[in-house]
Amino acid sequence: MDRVSSFDEPLKKLLGGATAKVMAEHLDLHTVGDLLHHYPRRYEERGKLTALADLPLDEHVTVVAQVADARILMFNNGRGKRLEVTLTDGSGRLQLVFFGHGVHKPHKELLPGRQAMFAGKVSVFNRKMQLAHPTYQLLDASDADEATEAVDAFAGRLLPIYPACKQLDSWRIAKAVDAVLPSARDAVDPLPAALREGRGFTPLPEALLKVHRPQTKADIEDAKARLKWDEAFVLQVALARRRYADTQLPAVARRPVADGLLDAFDAKLPFTLTEGQQKVSKEIFDDLATEHPMHRLLQGEVGSGKTMVALRAMLTVVDAGGQAAMLAPTEVLAQQHHRSITEMMGELAEGGMLGGSDQGTKVVLLTGSMGMAARRQALLDLVTGEAGIVIGTHALIEDKVQFHDLGLVVVDEQHRFGVEQRDALRSKGKQPPHLLVMTATPIPRTVAMTVFGDLETSVLDQLPAGRSPIASHVVPAKDKPHFLARAWERVREEVENGHQAYVVCPRIGDEAEEDRKGAKKAKAKKAAPDEDPEKRPPLAVLEVADELRKGALAGLSVEVLHGRMHPDEKDDVMRRFAAGDVDVLVATTVIEVGVNVPNATAMVIMDADRFGVSQLHQLRGRVGRGSAPGLCLLVSEAHEASPARARLSAVAATLDGFELSRIDLEQRREGDVLGQAQSGVRSSLRMLTVIDDEEVIAAAREEAVAVVAADPELEHLPELRTVLAALLDKDREEYLDKG
């Protein structure tokens, strides 16, 4: 066991308390192993300098550059002095500034012609980029012996630049790594020997040495290839074991019954299912018929008919004597699903009621804001088994809710549900129920393999007949205000033709919210690099609705919908909009998921640059749901050359959600995209990037499946078991268990 213990050694013992404290608090590094896995972000070559021209604002950077000139300036009538140093690297110039007593040492050392490594936060002063009081390390020394030594140490060397923080710059981290590098010899190698040799990988201790202290660029490539594989493989083994364990769980097989509820439902469908819907339904029915719980992720574009597929699965389970629960992220959505499912089922949803069908069942709704009497009745229908289908929000998970025989759980919009919640609902079955997770956010294959690796995946990629094309256009409100005026005319034209429209805004705009968000706004400003800091706050539903009623859309019926309205009020507005009594609905993203009004043909998204790519795609899917073509107008004041505008143009250019999700991943750090879906596992990915390393992930998954099939308990692979145990510390173990 000693081989592991040196990796578990606390940094405090090797580096001293102060450094260890900064590493723990600011970089989340606690042990020798943590620091050895804190890889350099990039490498500087001596003599080949970072492009000063490309420095990002407001970020902590490390640059290697040459001093062009240095001068001391007096201010405040000679009482204050500051040192200004100009650096150059051929691509651009950068100013350093030191004040007060801090000027003496750099004034002596930073002489023209000298080279050094500088670290600090990039800011702008008088329209020039600058670093104020940077820390620095000279790369050449003044006396001849020292100079020779320094040149030997640095010439041709690749200098690792580490992800650093204000309190600890890159070369201090490099020194700390030097102190722990000898422990790399004790690294426990997770890869089975046959796999390592078969793929010709560098041994792990050597890979760690090469990634931190490379002699050549080939060293870096070798090390990266090996370390990426380790991450992908260990994670895929964890997921493969998860899937294997699931196949060992018992579940009640739910097989279709001839002439049951499903057949009666299919018989009254006014259209035929698409090939895709039939194929995916078959995959689901096959899973439901086995005696192990199904775990399936159903991906489908907005409007590809996922709800229809899920409903048919639910009816099969009811036919087989079980109950099905559908979990929705919001009340608006739960009500909407309840409404559309009862409409689709007609008299089949009125089992046991007068005028209901003999084959029918009861479909009940359960949400937090229901009145006591309705709630009591719903709970009673569930526990007696009277209700075969229940649709609800988190309220379904409460202790009080009991089922007669829960056979299937359908989760809508996975990324809004914690694993704990899925788990709590699953524990309500006598045996683990089958699980179907639906998402309308297309997920690239590799992300699905990494994040939802414990679920089998089905994809619905064709739109049902009768769905109309959606035209999308960017409306540059600042450069071309007349385009915006034309946008409102288009909305009027749609309404005159008997249709309806949505207007979406990023914010609600009531005062309580403003106060609460005041503090957040300052933060948000920093977070959005392509926005002008002077920019106004995002447009708000209440203000925009008011302006439209008085101005561009005067005379039309304009209503608002947002998350903080009373549920009854929300429901009332949605009902009237669905019935065609409201021409224009001005809303926040509450309409993003699941709202289905076929007569709504136009959508205007205000401040569209403030939404993410996949969110815009989701929103746009709310129009063009009927026989008339849809129109989506993305209104933005972002500058034509900005990344924000590029994002909007990408959305306008394609309706393919998978293509957009790739663009989204490439533009944002994937951490945001994977978000909490991965919980603890995310932090184990340091070298692997989900979007670029598609082949590594796919290959690692294959190997992992083979390894687990041959040796589920990993009895013959103690090293792999050890590394897995370290990756899956308690929280993560639980996280994967709940997957």
ZAMARGU-4260 file (C-alpha; in steps of 0.2 Angstrom, whole numbers, plus 5000, padded with zeros to 4 digits):
<rodrens>
0) 5000/5000/5000 | 5015/5012/5002 | 5014/5015/4983 | 4998/5025/4985 | 5003/5033/5001
5) 5016/5045/4994 | 5002/5052/4982 | 4991/5054/4997 | 5004/5064/5007 | 4997/5081/5012
10) 5006/5096/5003 | 5009/5104/5019 | 5022/5091/5024 | 5033/5095/5008 | 5029/5113/5004
15) 5026/5122/5021 | 5010/5128/5028 | 5008/5145/5019 | 5010/5138/5001 | 5000/5123/5005
20) 4986/5134/5011 | 4985/5145/4996 | 4985/5129/4985 | 4971/5121/4995 | 4960/5137/4995
25) 4963/5144/4978 | 4968/5129/4967 | 4959/5115/4976 | 4975/5105/4978 | 4978/5096/4994
30) 4989/5081/4991 | 5005/5077/4982 | 4994/5067/4969 | 4983/5083/4966 | 4998/5093/4962
35) 5006/5080/4951 | 4989/5080/4941 | 4989/5099/4940 | 4996/5100/4923 | 5004/5114/4914
40) 4992/5124/4903 | 5005/5127/4890 | 5024/5128/4887 | 5035/5143/4883 | 5050/5141/4873
45) 5065/5151/4878 | 5068/5163/4864 | 5051/5161/4857 | 5040/5173/4866 | 5022/5173/4869
50) 5013/5185/4858 | 5010/5201/4868 | 4997/5206/4855 | 4985/5192/4860 | 4984/5195/4879
55) 4967/5193/4886 | 4960/5207/4897 | 4956/5204/4915 | 4965/5187/4915 | 4980/5182/4925
60) 4994/5179/4913 | 5012/5173/4912 | 5023/5180/4898 | 5041/5179/4893 | 5047/5195/4885
65) 5062/5207/4883 | 5063/5224/4892 | 5063/5238/4878 | 5065/5253/4890 | 5062/5258/4908
70) 5060/5275/4916 | 5055/5283/4932 | 5042/5296/4932 | 5038/5308/4947 | 5020/5314/4951
75) 5012/5323/4965 | 5025/5337/4965 | 5039/5325/4966 | 5032/5316/4982 | 5027/5300/4972
80) 5037/5290/4959 | 5032/5276/4947 | 5042/5265/4936 | 5036/5262/4919 | 5044/5247/4909
85) 5040/5243/4891 | 5041/5225/4886 | 5042/5219/4868 | 5042/5202/4859 | 5040/5207/4841
90) 5021/5205/4841 | 5017/5219/4852 | 5021/5229/4867 | 5016/5228/4885 | 5018/5241/4899
95) 5023/5236/4917 | 5020/5249/4931 | 5027/5249/4949 | 5024/5262/4962 | 5031/5269/4978
100) 5044/5258/4987 | 5041/5244/4975 | 5051/5253/4961 | 5069/5251/4968 | 5072/5232/4964
105) 5064/5231/4947 | 5073/5248/4942 | 5090/5240/4946 | 5085/5223/4938 | 5074/5227/4923
110) 5087/5234/4911 | 5084/5236/4892 | 5088/5220/4883 | 5085/5208/4898 | 5073/5194/4897
115) 5062/5189/4911 | 5046/5179/4914 | 5032/5191/4921 | 5015/5186/4929 | 5001/5198/4933
120) 4983/5203/4928 | 4981/5212/4912 | 4972/5229/4913 | 4970/5244/4902 | 4976/5261/4907
125) 4976/5276/4895 | 4970/5264/4881 | 4986/5253/4883 | 4987/5236/4890 | 4997/5235/4906
130) 5002/5224/4921 | 5002/5233/4938 | 5015/5227/4950 | 5018/5210/4941 | 5029/5197/4949
135) 5044/5192/4938 | 5059/5180/4937 | 5074/5185/4927 | 5079/5173/4914 | 5097/5179/4912
140) 5109/5184/4926 | 5121/5199/4927 | 5137/5191/4932 | 5146/5179/4920 | 5145/5163/4930
145) 5127/5165/4935 | 5124/5170/4917 | 5131/5153/4910 | 5122/5143/4923 | 5105/5152/4919
150) 5108/5150/4900 | 5111/5131/4903 | 5096/5130/4914 | 5085/5139/4901 | 5092/5138/4884
155) 5081/5127/4873 | 5071/5122/4889 | 5052/5122/4888 | 5046/5132/4902 | 5029/5125/4909
160) 5016/5138/4912 | 5004/5132/4925 | 4986/5137/4928 | 4990/5150/4942 | 4981/5162/4954
165) 4984/5179/4960 | 4992/5173/4976 | 5003/5160/4968 | 5011/5163/4951 | 5016/5150/4938
170) 5035/5148/4943 | 5031/5146/4961 | 5020/5132/4956 | 5034/5125/4946 | 5045/5125/4961
175) 5032/5116/4971 | 5031/5103/4957 | 5050/5101/4958 | 5048/5096/4976 | 5035/5083/4973
180) 5041/5076/4956 | 5051/5062/4964 | 5035/5054/4970 | 5030/5052/4952 | 5040/5036/4953
185) 5026/5029/4965 | 5012/5032/4953 | 4999/5018/4953 | 4996/5013/4934 | 4978/5010/4931
190) 4980/5003/4914 | 4981/4984/4912 | 4998/4979/4906 | 4991/4971/4890 | 4982/4986/4885
195) 4997/4998/4889 | 5009/4987/4879 | 4996/4984/4865 | 4994/5003/4863 | 5012/5007/4865
200) 5009/5019/4880 | 5023/5028/4890 | 5024/5021/4908 | 5014/5032/4920 | 5029/5039/4930
205) 5038/5043/4914 | 5022/5052/4908 | 5021/5063/4923 | 5039/5068/4922 | 5037/5072/4904
210) 5022/5083/4906 | 5030/5093/4920 | 5048/5094/4914 | 5048/5090/4895 | 5065/5091/4886
215) 5056/5091/4869 | 5039/5094/4861 | 5038/5075/4858 | 5039/5072/4876 | 5024/5083/4879
220) 5014/5074/4865 | 5019/5057/4873 | 5014/5062/4890 | 4997/5070/4885 | 4992/5054/4875
225) 4995/5044/4890 | 4987/5055/4903 | 4972/5058/4892 | 4969/5039/4890 | 4970/5036/4909
230) 4957/5049/4912 | 4945/5042/4898 | 4948/5024/4903 | 4946/5026/4922 | 4930/5036/4919
235) 4923/5024/4906 | 4927/5009/4918 | 4917/5017/4932 | 4902/5020/4920 | 4904/5002/4913
240) 4904/4995/4931 | 4888/5005/4934 | 4880/4998/4919 | 4885/4981/4923 | 4878/4983/4941
245) 4862/4989/4934 | 4860/4973/4923 | 4861/4963/4940 | 4847/4973/4948 | 4830/4965/4947
250) 4815/4973/4939 | 4797/4968/4934 | 4797/4965/4915 | 4782/4975/4907 | 4777/4967/4891
255) 4764/4974/4879 | 4747/4967/4880 | 4736/4963/4865 | 4720/4974/4863 | 4725/4984/4878
260) 4727/5003/4882 | 4741/5005/4869 | 4732/4997/4855 | 4716/5007/4859 | 4727/5023/4859
265) 4736/5018/4843 | 4720/5015/4834 | 4713/5032/4837 | 4729/5042/4832 | 4725/5053/4817
270) 4743/5051/4810 | 4756/5037/4808 | 4772/5037/4818 | 4788/5042/4810 | 4801/5028/4806
275) 4811/5036/4820 | 4797/5035/4832 | 4794/5017/4828 | 4812/5012/4829 | 4815/5021/4846
280) 4798/5014/4853 | 4804/4996/4848 | 4821/4999/4858 | 4811/5005/4873 | 4798/4990/4872
285) 4813/4978/4871 | 4821/4986/4887 | 4804/4986/4896 | 4802/4967/4893 | 4818/4962/4902
290) 4819/4958/4920 | 4833/4972/4923 | 4829/4990/4924 | 4829/5000/4908 | 4841/5015/4908
295) 4839/5024/4892 | 4842/5042/4887 | 4830/5048/4873 | 4838/5063/4863 | 4827/5071/4851
300) 4826/5088/4843 | 4813/5100/4849 | 4796/5094/4841 | 4803/5077/4836 | 4789/5068/4845
305) 4798/5063/4861 | 4782/5065/4872 | 4772/5053/4860 | 4786/5040/4862 | 4786/5042/4881
310) 4767/5041/4882 | 4767/5025/4872 | 4780/5017/4884 | 4769/5023/4899 | 4753/5015/4891
315) 4763/4999/4889 | 4767/4999/4908 | 4749/5002/4913 | 4744/4988/4901 | 4756/4977/4911
320) 4748/4981/4927 | 4761/4995/4933 | 4760/5014/4935 | 4771/5027/4926 | 4777/5043/4933
325) 4783/5058/4922 | 4794/5071/4931 | 4794/5088/4924 | 4806/5103/4929 | 4793/5116/4931
330) 4775/5118/4935 | 4771/5126/4919 | 4778/5111/4910 | 4770/5098/4921 | 4753/5106/4918
335) 4756/5107/4899 | 4761/5089/4898 | 4746/5084/4908 | 4735/5094/4897 | 4743/5087/4881
340) 4743/5069/4887 | 4725/5070/4892 | 4720/5078/4875 | 4730/5064/4866 | 4722/5050/4876
345) 4704/5058/4876 | 4692/5046/4884 | 4706/5034/4888 | 4712/5046/4901 | 4696/5045/4910
350) 4696/5027/4917 | 4683/5023/4930 | 4674/5040/4926 | 4657/5042/4918 | 4659/5042/4900
355) 4677/5036/4901 | 4683/5021/4892 | 4683/5003/4899 | 4701/5001/4894 | 4705/5018/4901
360) 4716/5024/4916 | 4716/5039/4926 | 4729/5052/4922 | 4733/5063/4937 | 4743/5079/4940
365) 4753/5082/4956 | 4762/5099/4959 | 4767/5109/4974 | 4754/5123/4972 | 4738/5112/4970
370) 4724/5114/4983 | 4723/5102/4997 | 4707/5093/4991 | 4714/5090/4974 | 4731/5084/4981
375) 4723/5072/4993 | 4713/5064/4979 | 4728/5063/4968 | 4738/5054/4982 | 4723/5042/4985
380) 4722/5038/4966 | 4741/5034/4966 | 4741/5023/4981 | 4726/5013/4976 | 4732/5011/4958
385) 4717/5020/4951 | 4729/5032/4942 | 4740/5023/4930 | 4749/5039/4925 | 4755/5053/4935
390) 4763/5069/4929 | 4771/5081/4941 | 4786/5091/4947 | 4797/5088/4962 | 4781/5086/4972
395) 4781/5068/4966 | 4797/5064/4976 | 4790/5069/4993 | 4789/5056/5006 | 4770/5057/5007
400) 4768/5051/4989 | 4766/5032/4988 | 4763/5021/4973 | 4753/5005/4971 | 4766/4998/4959
405) 4778/5010/4950 | 4785/5002/4934 | 4792/5017/4924 | 4799/5034/4928 | 4801/5046/4913
410) 4812/5061/4917 | 4809/5076/4905 | 4824/5088/4902 | 4837/5078/4911 | 4849/5093/4914
415) 4837/5101/4926 | 4836/5087/4938 | 4849/5081/4951 | 4853/5063/4951 | 4847/5063/4969
420) 4830/5067/4963 | 4830/5053/4950 | 4835/5042/4963 | 4822/5047/4976 | 4808/5043/4963
425) 4816/5027/4959 | 4816/5021/4977 | 4797/5022/4976 | 4795/5006/4966 | 4794/4989/4975
430) 4808/4984/4964 | 4818/4997/4954 | 4807/5005/4940 | 4812/5006/4922 | 4820/5024/4918
435) 4818/5034/4903 | 4827/5051/4902 | 4822/5063/4889 | 4831/5078/4883 | 4828/5091/4869
440) 4846/5098/4870 | 4856/5088/4857 | 4871/5081/4865 | 4886/5077/4854 | 4890/5058/4855
445) 4906/5060/4865 | 4898/5070/4878 | 4883/5058/4879 | 4896/5044/4882 | 4905/5054/4895
450) 4891/5062/4905 | 4877/5050/4902 | 4888/5035/4900 | 4877/5025/4912 | 4862/5026/4900
455) 4859/5018/4883 | 4855/5031/4870 | 4841/5033/4858 | 4840/5047/4845 | 4825/5054/4837
460) 4832/5064/4822 | 4817/5066/4810 | 4803/5079/4813 | 4785/5072/4811 | 4775/5076/4796
465) 4766/5092/4797 | 4780/5101/4806 | 4785/5117/4796 | 4802/5124/4792 | 4808/5139/4803
470) 4817/5154/4795 | 4829/5162/4807 | 4837/5180/4805 | 4848/5191/4815 | 4841/5208/4818
475) 4856/5220/4821 | 4846/5233/4831 | 4860/5245/4834 | 4867/5246/4817 | 4851/5245/4808
480) 4836/5251/4819 | 4824/5250/4804 | 4827/5231/4804 | 4819/5231/4821 | 4804/5242/4816
485) 4802/5229/4801 | 4803/5215/4814 | 4788/5222/4823 | 4779/5224/4807 | 4782/5206/4803
490) 4774/5201/4820 | 4759/5212/4815 | 4757/5203/4798 | 4757/5186/4807 | 4744/5191/4819
495) 4733/5198/4804 | 4735/5181/4796 | 4727/5173/4811 | 4743/5168/4819 | 4751/5172/4836
500) 4769/5177/4842 | 4781/5175/4856 | 4793/5189/4862 | 4806/5183/4873 | 4817/5194/4885
505) 4831/5189/4897 | 4824/5197/4912 | 4807/5200/4921 | 4810/5217/4927 | 4800/5219/4943
510) 4808/5229/4957 | 4811/5215/4970 | 4821/5206/4957 | 4831/5221/4953 | 4837/5223/4971
515) 4841/5205/4972 | 4851/5205/4956 | 4860/5221/4958 | 4874/5212/4967 | 4874/5199/4954
520) 4875/5211/4939 | 4892/5217/4943 | 4898/5199/4943 | 4889/5195/4927 | 4897/5210/4918
525) 4914/5202/4921 | 4908/5186/4915 | 4903/5191/4898 | 4919/5195/4889 | 4911/5201/4872
530) 4900/5214/4880 | 4904/5232/4882 | 4905/5236/4901 | 4895/5251/4898 | 4880/5241/4892
535) 4863/5243/4898 | 4855/5230/4909 | 4846/5216/4899 | 4829/5220/4892 | 4814/5215/4904
540) 4797/5207/4900 | 4787/5220/4909 | 4795/5235/4901 | 4795/5228/4884 | 4777/5222/4885
545) 4772/5240/4891 | 4782/5248/4876 | 4774/5236/4863 | 4756/5239/4870 | 4759/5258/4868
550) 4769/5258/4852 | 4774/5245/4839 | 4760/5233/4843 | 4746/5244/4849 | 4729/5237/4847
555) 4734/5219/4848 | 4732/5209/4864 | 4749/5208/4872 | 4751/5197/4889 | 4766/5193/4900
560) 4772/5176/4907 | 4786/5174/4919 | 4792/5162/4933 | 4786/5173/4947 | 4768/5174/4943
565) 4756/5164/4953 | 4754/5147/4946 | 4735/5150/4943 | 4739/5166/4934 | 4752/5157/4923
570) 4740/5143/4919 | 4727/5156/4914 | 4738/5165/4902 | 4744/5149/4894 | 4727/5143/4892
575) 4721/5159/4884 | 4736/5160/4873 | 4733/5142/4868 | 4715/5146/4864 | 4720/5160/4853
580) 4713/5174/4864 | 4731/5182/4866 | 4740/5188/4850 | 4757/5191/4858 | 4765/5183/4873
585) 4780/5192/4880 | 4789/5180/4891 | 4805/5174/4899 | 4813/5157/4895 | 4799/5149/4905
590) 4792/5145/4888 | 4809/5137/4883 | 4803/5119/4886 | 4788/5110/4881 | 4776/5124/4877
595) 4765/5118/4862 | 4754/5131/4853 | 4754/5126/4835 | 4746/5142/4830 | 4761/5152/4836
600) 4772/5156/4821 | 4783/5170/4825 | 4796/5173/4839 | 4806/5188/4842 | 4821/5185/4855
605) 4827/5202/4862 | 4845/5203/4867 | 4847/5186/4859 | 4866/5188/4862 | 4863/5185/4881
610) 4857/5167/4878 | 4867/5152/4875 | 4867/5143/4858 | 4857/5128/4864 | 4844/5139/4873
615) 4841/5149/4857 | 4838/5133/4848 | 4826/5127/4861 | 4817/5143/4861 | 4815/5143/4842
620) 4808/5126/4843 | 4792/5134/4850 | 4787/5140/4833 | 4783/5131/4817 | 4774/5118/4826
625) 4758/5119/4815 | 4755/5119/4796 | 4762/5137/4794 | 4780/5141/4792 | 4789/5148/4808
630) 4799/5164/4809 | 4812/5167/4822 | 4820/5184/4824 | 4836/5186/4834 | 4837/5204/4840
635) 4854/5210/4846 | 4864/5226/4849 | 4881/5216/4848 | 4894/5223/4837 | 4895/5214/4820
640) 4913/5207/4823 | 4909/5201/4840 | 4909/5183/4845 | 4891/5185/4851 | 4886/5190/4834
645) 4895/5175/4827 | 4886/5164/4839 | 4869/5171/4833 | 4874/5169/4815 | 4878/5151/4818
650) 4860/5148/4826 | 4852/5157/4811 | 4862/5147/4798 | 4857/5129/4804 | 4842/5120/4812
655) 4853/5105/4816 | 4854/5104/4835 | 4869/5092/4835 | 4879/5104/4824 | 4874/5118/4836
660) 4879/5109/4851 | 4896/5106/4844 | 4898/5125/4840 | 4892/5128/4858 | 4904/5116/4866
665) 4918/5124/4855 | 4914/5141/4860 | 4911/5139/4879 | 4922/5130/4891 | 4915/5112/4891
670) 4914/5113/4910 | 4899/5125/4908 | 4891/5113/4895 | 4894/5097/4906 | 4889/5108/4921
675) 4882/5098/4935 | 4877/5084/4925 | 4893/5076/4929 | 4894/5081/4947 | 4910/5075/4955
680) 4916/5066/4939 | 4920/5082/4930 | 4934/5087/4941 | 4943/5071/4936 | 4945/5077/4918
685) 4961/5088/4918 | 4969/5083/4901 | 4954/5076/4892 | 4943/5088/4882 | 4927/5080/4878
690) 4924/5088/4861 | 4942/5086/4854 | 4946/5069/4860 | 4931/5059/4853 | 4942/5045/4847
695) 4951/5043/4864 | 4934/5042/4873 | 4926/5030/4860 | 4941/5018/4861 | 4942/5019/4880
700) 4924/5015/4881 | 4926/4999/4871 | 4942/4994/4881 | 4932/4998/4897 | 4917/4987/4892
705) 4928/4972/4888 | 4938/4974/4904 | 4922/4975/4915 | 4914/4960/4906 | 4929/4949/4909
710) 4932/4954/4927 | 4917/4964/4934 | 4925/4966/4952 | 4942/4970/4944 | 4949/4956/4955
715) 4964/4954/4944 | 4967/4972/4942 | 4971/4979/4959 | 4980/4995/4952 | 4964/4999/4942
720) 4954/4996/4958 | 4965/5008/4968 | 4964/5022/4956 | 4945/5020/4954 | 4943/5021/4973
725) 4953/5037/4973 | 4943/5044/4958 | 4927/5039/4966 | 4929/5046/4983 | 4913/5045/4993
730) 4902/5058/4985 | 4907/5052/4967 | 4904/5034/4972 | 4886/5039/4978 | 4884/5050/4962
735) 4888/5036/4951 | 4877/5024/4961 | 4862/5035/4959 | 4866/5038/4940
</rodrens>
